[in-house]
Amino acid sequence: MTTIHDRNDRSIPELVSEAFNQLSKLVSNEIALAKAETAEKVAQAGRSVMLIGVGVAILMPALVVLLLSAAARLSEIGFLPSVAYLMTGGGAGLIAVALIGFGVSRLSGNALKPAQTIEQLQRDRIATKEMMR
């Protein structure tokens, strides 16, 4: 066990060596954190792409069903068929755009930024400066 007295008796090369060892451990830990956070962000991006894909896959049959049934009903209550189809197509299009927009928003730069790693690197930079004083 190292006592306070033993620590004070160490030479400058020993202190520098220990500082570099600590810095090496710190860098190693930061790399591990960056890898873990990057893996998490890649998984988030994968889920977002899946949401976009599901939105697009649902879009086609939804358009067909919504357009046909809603246009038929609107025609029954007195709208011109062209107006009925336009209204139902617009509604289905809005739903699809909302799903795709939600997926795309989850792919934004801020959502995928490795915030924890950046924050930890900033703290480590400050700690390293303090250690070198």
Secondary structure, DSSP 8 states (H G I E B T S, - for coil): ---HHHHHT--HHHHHHHHHHHHHHHHHHHHHHHHHHHHHHHHHHHHHHHHHHHHHHHHHHHHHHHHHHHHHHHHHTT--HHHHHHHHHHHHHHHHHHHHHHHHHTTSHHHHS-HHHHHHHHHHHHHHHHHH-
